[in-house]
Amino acid sequence: MAPQILVGAIFYLYQMRNKLVILSIFFLSIIIFQACQENTKPQTETPKPKDSTEACVPIKDPNNPKPMALMMRLMAANADSMRSQLLRGETLDSNQYAFIKFYLVEPTDPNVLEPQFFENARMFQSSYHELFKHPKEQKKYYNLMINACINCHESYCSGPLKRIRKFPIE
């Protein structure tokens, strides 16, 4: 009889432990949900420009980035990684850095979707593919690719230019 009681007690404790784990997970998820809800404060409206010289203020969207902005951030991370690899004397592989079709998704500012933007995107895509066609001259073609980025960002979304200008390899 004693072994049956011992087995019953162990089974009871095992069930209680599972209930404690489930309750802990439940309360933890509630806490996380509440914390996320507190961070979603309504955004205040940006003031209107006072004169025409302030009309070219870039759109800042740190809380709700559009797909194109997210893709551009990934492209910047890739460019930084490519730069590091090239500086270490390694050859870049196109399988590691797939081309990102950023021009097919929603931009932060829909006014950029004009013929010149798409021409810049085509030129960037061409320079991107050239980078991998010339394994012996990848530093040169990497810099040409970064120049394509700079050329476009001088006309559209100049915010990241300071960062992009740090990418070329001397």
Residue frames relative to the residue before (quaternion, step in Angstrom):
aa qw qx qy qz dx dy dz
M 1.0000 0.0000 0.0000 0.0000 0.00 0.00 0.00
A 0.6227 0.5671 -0.3366 0.4212 3.58 1.03 -0.80
P 0.6602 0.4911 -0.3425 0.4536 3.66 0.89 -0.76
Q 0.6314 0.5306 -0.3462 0.4472 3.60 1.03 -0.70
I 0.6408 0.5102 -0.3214 0.4753 3.58 1.03 -0.78
L 0.6439 0.5226 -0.3145 0.4619 3.58 1.00 -0.85
V 0.6584 0.4897 -0.3060 0.4828 3.58 0.94 -0.88
G 0.6398 0.5259 -0.3176 0.4618 3.59 1.00 -0.79
A 0.6572 0.5049 -0.3057 0.4687 3.57 0.99 -0.86
I 0.6462 0.5072 -0.3214 0.4709 3.60 0.97 -0.84
F 0.6424 0.5198 -0.3172 0.4653 3.60 0.94 -0.87
Y 0.6470 0.5212 -0.3141 0.4594 3.59 0.99 -0.89
L 0.6665 0.4893 -0.2992 0.4762 3.60 0.93 -0.91
Y 0.6224 0.5413 -0.3363 0.4544 3.60 1.02 -0.76
Q 0.6611 0.4935 -0.3036 0.4766 3.58 0.96 -0.87
M 0.6449 0.5192 -0.3224 0.4589 3.59 0.97 -0.81
R 0.6298 0.5290 -0.3375 0.4578 3.59 1.01 -0.79
N 0.6438 0.5130 -0.3212 0.4681 3.61 0.96 -0.82
K 0.6479 0.5117 -0.3200 0.4648 3.58 0.98 -0.79
L 0.6416 0.5177 -0.3235 0.4643 3.58 1.03 -0.78
V 0.6363 0.5156 -0.3281 0.4707 3.58 1.00 -0.78
I 0.6626 0.4996 -0.3041 0.4679 3.58 0.90 -0.91
L 0.6621 0.4939 -0.3068 0.4728 3.61 0.93 -0.84
S 0.6335 0.5284 -0.3314 0.4578 3.58 0.99 -0.79
I 0.6574 0.4978 -0.3058 0.4760 3.57 0.91 -0.89
F 0.6354 0.5379 -0.3263 0.4478 3.58 0.96 -0.86
F 0.7072 0.4529 -0.2692 0.4715 3.60 0.80 -1.00
L 0.6201 0.5353 -0.3385 0.4630 3.58 1.05 -0.70
S 0.6633 0.4919 -0.3145 0.4681 3.60 0.94 -0.80
I 0.6171 0.5273 -0.3480 0.4690 3.61 1.05 -0.66
I 0.6507 0.5163 -0.3136 0.4600 3.59 0.95 -0.87
I 0.6568 0.4977 -0.3059 0.4767 3.58 0.94 -0.89
F 0.6384 0.5291 -0.3254 0.4545 3.60 0.94 -0.87
Q 0.6674 0.4986 -0.2977 0.4663 3.58 0.93 -0.91
A 0.6431 0.5239 -0.3231 0.4555 3.58 0.98 -0.82
C 0.6596 0.4975 -0.3071 0.4723 3.57 1.00 -0.79
Q 0.6346 0.5346 -0.3325 0.4483 3.57 1.03 -0.73
E 0.6473 0.5266 -0.3249 0.4452 3.61 1.02 -0.70
N 0.6679 0.5100 -0.2970 0.4535 3.61 1.14 -0.58
T 0.6507 0.5020 -0.3305 0.4641 3.62 1.18 -0.21
K 0.0806 0.8042 -0.5754 0.1251 3.54 0.49 1.25
P 0.5327 -0.6191 0.4462 0.3660 3.60 -0.99 0.64
Q 0.4418 -0.6997 0.4992 0.2571 3.53 -0.99 0.89
T 0.3977 -0.6900 0.5470 0.2580 3.53 -1.09 0.74
E 0.5371 -0.6312 0.4541 0.3270 3.53 -1.12 0.65
T 0.4235 -0.6809 0.5277 0.2804 3.57 -1.01 0.77
P 0.5138 -0.6529 0.4467 0.3319 3.59 -0.95 0.77
K 0.5287 -0.6262 0.4804 0.3125 3.54 -1.18 0.69
P 0.5485 -0.6106 0.4449 0.3582 3.60 -1.06 0.65
K 0.4712 -0.7000 0.4688 0.2611 3.55 -1.06 0.82
D 0.8036 0.0437 -0.0250 0.5930 3.58 1.03 -0.67
S 0.7224 -0.4826 0.2911 0.4006 3.55 -1.29 0.25
T 0.5967 0.5708 -0.3836 0.4136 3.64 1.10 -0.41
E 0.6917 0.4514 -0.2757 0.4918 3.57 1.17 -0.48
A 0.4593 0.7218 -0.4238 0.2973 3.59 1.26 -0.05
C 0.6881 0.4786 -0.2825 0.4665 3.64 1.17 -0.38
V 0.2516 0.7692 -0.5422 0.2257 3.58 1.08 0.68
P 0.4244 -0.7142 0.4831 0.2764 3.62 -0.72 0.98
I 0.4987 -0.6438 0.4912 0.3092 3.55 -1.13 0.66
K 0.1231 -0.7787 0.6123 0.0592 3.56 -0.79 1.02
D 0.0260 0.8143 -0.5742 0.0804 3.54 -0.78 1.03
P 0.0440 0.8623 -0.5041 0.0205 3.63 0.67 1.02
N 0.7106 0.4829 -0.2723 0.4333 3.60 1.07 -0.55
N 0.8041 0.1302 -0.0524 0.5777 3.58 1.10 -0.57
P 0.0233 -0.8436 0.5364 0.0120 3.61 0.49 1.12
K 0.4646 -0.6664 0.5179 0.2679 3.53 -1.14 0.75
P 0.6998 -0.4915 0.3113 0.4145 3.60 -1.20 0.41
M 0.6480 0.5150 -0.3411 0.4456 3.61 0.93 -0.78
A 0.6370 0.5220 -0.3304 0.4611 3.59 0.98 -0.79
L 0.6504 0.5065 -0.3185 0.4679 3.58 0.97 -0.79
M 0.6522 0.5030 -0.3132 0.4729 3.58 1.00 -0.81
M 0.6356 0.5248 -0.3314 0.4592 3.58 1.00 -0.77
R 0.6301 0.5188 -0.3377 0.4688 3.60 1.02 -0.70
L 0.6384 0.5050 -0.3214 0.4838 3.57 1.03 -0.75
M 0.6352 0.5203 -0.3246 0.4694 3.60 1.02 -0.80
A 0.6393 0.5137 -0.3268 0.4697 3.61 1.01 -0.75
A 0.6395 0.5081 -0.3242 0.4772 3.58 0.99 -0.79
N 0.6387 0.5166 -0.3197 0.4722 3.59 1.02 -0.79
A 0.6494 0.5142 -0.3182 0.4611 3.59 0.93 -0.88
D 0.6429 0.5152 -0.3176 0.4694 3.57 1.00 -0.79
S 0.6555 0.5030 -0.2977 0.4782 3.57 1.00 -0.85
M 0.6285 0.5290 -0.3236 0.4694 3.59 1.02 -0.84
R 0.6379 0.5388 -0.3179 0.4491 3.55 0.95 -0.94
S 0.6630 0.5082 -0.3033 0.4584 3.57 0.89 -0.95
Q 0.6522 0.5150 -0.3122 0.4603 3.57 0.95 -0.87
L 0.6737 0.4942 -0.2991 0.4610 3.58 0.88 -0.92
L 0.6518 0.5121 -0.3175 0.4605 3.59 1.01 -0.76
R 0.6594 0.4698 -0.3008 0.5039 3.58 1.21 -0.48
G 0.5384 -0.6520 0.3845 0.3704 3.58 1.30 0.00
E 0.4724 0.6721 -0.4391 0.3638 3.58 1.24 0.32
T 0.4299 -0.6734 0.5384 0.2680 3.56 -1.26 0.50
L 0.4150 -0.7102 0.5158 0.2396 3.56 -0.93 0.93
D 0.2243 -0.7650 0.5950 0.1019 3.54 -1.13 0.78
S 0.4582 -0.7089 0.4661 0.2652 3.58 -0.76 1.04
N 0.5944 0.5621 -0.3743 0.4365 3.61 1.15 -0.43
Q 0.6518 0.5030 -0.3092 0.4759 3.58 1.12 -0.59
Y 0.7838 0.2219 -0.1007 0.5711 3.57 1.11 -0.70
A 0.1015 -0.8142 0.5709 0.0297 3.56 0.20 1.25
F 0.5321 -0.6237 0.4636 0.3361 3.57 -1.11 0.69
I 0.2571 -0.7622 0.5814 0.1226 3.57 -0.94 0.95
K 0.2789 -0.7806 0.5409 0.1425 3.58 -0.60 1.14
F 0.0886 -0.8555 0.5101 -0.0071 3.52 0.54 1.30
Y 0.6533 0.5590 -0.3081 0.4072 3.59 1.07 -0.71
L 0.6324 0.5463 -0.3318 0.4376 3.62 1.25 -0.08
V 0.6974 0.4635 -0.2687 0.4760 3.60 1.24 -0.17
E 0.6982 -0.4943 0.3401 0.3906 3.54 -1.35 0.26
P 0.2707 -0.7635 0.5633 0.1630 3.61 -0.77 1.00
T 0.6451 -0.4933 0.4019 0.4229 3.56 -1.30 0.21
D 0.7731 0.1782 -0.0835 0.6030 3.56 1.01 -0.88
P 0.3248 -0.7867 0.4877 0.1943 3.64 -0.32 1.17
N 0.5441 0.6339 -0.3969 0.3801 3.61 1.23 -0.27
V 0.5797 0.5983 -0.3829 0.3994 3.61 1.19 -0.31
L 0.5945 0.5962 -0.3649 0.3975 3.59 1.16 -0.45
E 0.3382 0.7051 -0.5353 0.3191 3.50 0.34 1.33
P 0.7396 -0.4515 0.2483 0.4330 3.62 -1.17 0.37
Q 0.6567 0.5179 -0.3312 0.4368 3.63 0.90 -0.81
F 0.6093 0.5480 -0.3490 0.4545 3.57 1.06 -0.71
F 0.6945 0.4702 -0.2777 0.4686 3.57 0.88 -0.93
E 0.6049 0.5272 -0.3522 0.4818 3.58 1.14 -0.57
N 0.6350 0.5110 -0.3241 0.4801 3.60 1.00 -0.79
A 0.6412 0.5193 -0.3209 0.4649 3.58 0.99 -0.82
R 0.6396 0.5172 -0.3215 0.4691 3.59 0.99 -0.80
M 0.6613 0.4998 -0.3048 0.4691 3.58 0.96 -0.85
F 0.6298 0.5166 -0.3350 0.4736 3.58 1.03 -0.73
Q 0.6509 0.5198 -0.3179 0.4528 3.57 0.92 -0.92
S 0.6393 0.5236 -0.3187 0.4643 3.58 1.00 -0.81
S 0.6837 0.4700 -0.2923 0.4757 3.61 0.88 -0.91
Y 0.6003 0.5648 -0.3488 0.4461 3.57 1.11 -0.65
H 0.6999 0.4546 -0.2700 0.4802 3.57 0.89 -0.93
E 0.6035 0.5570 -0.3530 0.4482 3.60 1.08 -0.64
L 0.5718 0.6122 -0.3655 0.4058 3.56 1.09 -0.73
F 0.7500 0.3956 -0.2132 0.4854 3.58 0.91 -0.89
K 0.5940 0.5719 -0.3645 0.4327 3.60 1.24 -0.28
H 0.7586 0.3246 -0.1593 0.5420 3.58 1.22 -0.48
P 0.1128 -0.8515 0.5079 0.0651 3.61 0.40 1.17
K 0.6628 0.5086 -0.3152 0.4502 3.62 1.09 -0.57
E 0.7659 0.3061 -0.1566 0.5432 3.59 1.21 -0.51
Q 0.2068 0.8372 -0.4919 0.1201 3.59 1.09 0.62
K 0.5902 0.5588 -0.3889 0.4337 3.63 1.02 -0.56
K 0.6522 0.5134 -0.3073 0.4655 3.56 0.94 -0.92
Y 0.7257 0.4330 -0.2511 0.4720 3.59 0.82 -0.97
Y 0.5576 0.5648 -0.3842 0.4718 3.58 1.20 -0.45
N 0.6706 0.4913 -0.2964 0.4702 3.59 0.90 -0.92
L 0.6265 0.5205 -0.3380 0.4715 3.60 1.05 -0.70
M 0.6302 0.5221 -0.3279 0.4720 3.58 1.04 -0.76
I 0.6599 0.4940 -0.3055 0.4767 3.60 0.93 -0.88
N 0.6210 0.5289 -0.3426 0.4661 3.62 1.05 -0.68
A 0.6080 0.5319 -0.3549 0.4706 3.60 1.08 -0.64
C 0.6192 0.5286 -0.3356 0.4739 3.59 1.06 -0.72
I 0.6712 0.5055 -0.2931 0.4561 3.55 0.88 -1.02
N 0.6423 0.5343 -0.3274 0.4414 3.61 0.90 -0.89
C 0.6820 0.4688 -0.2969 0.4764 3.58 0.91 -0.84
H 0.7127 0.4681 -0.2703 0.4470 3.58 0.83 -0.98
E 0.5504 0.5671 -0.4193 0.4468 3.61 1.19 -0.12
S 0.7181 0.3995 -0.2393 0.5172 3.59 1.19 -0.49
Y 0.7966 0.1684 -0.0557 0.5779 3.57 1.04 -0.80
C 0.8667 -0.0080 -0.0051 0.4987 3.56 -0.97 0.91
S 0.0142 -0.8576 0.5129 -0.0362 3.57 0.43 1.24
G 0.4010 0.7602 -0.4457 0.2503 3.61 1.23 -0.18
P 0.7775 0.3608 -0.2191 0.4662 3.63 0.72 -0.93
L 0.3610 0.7663 -0.4802 0.2279 3.64 1.19 0.06
K 0.6217 0.5472 -0.3534 0.4350 3.60 0.94 -0.81
R 0.6821 0.4698 -0.2835 0.4835 3.58 0.95 -0.84
I 0.6593 0.5200 -0.3164 0.4415 3.60 0.89 -0.92
R 0.6574 0.5354 -0.3163 0.4254 3.59 0.98 -0.78
K 0.6141 0.5368 -0.3456 0.4640 3.58 1.27 -0.17
F 0.5750 0.6486 -0.3558 0.3496 3.61 1.23 -0.31
P 0.6014 0.5853 -0.4084 0.3591 3.68 0.85 -0.69
I 0.3664 -0.7053 0.5682 0.2131 3.52 -1.23 0.63
E 0.3817 -0.7398 0.5133 0.2086 3.57 -0.74 1.08
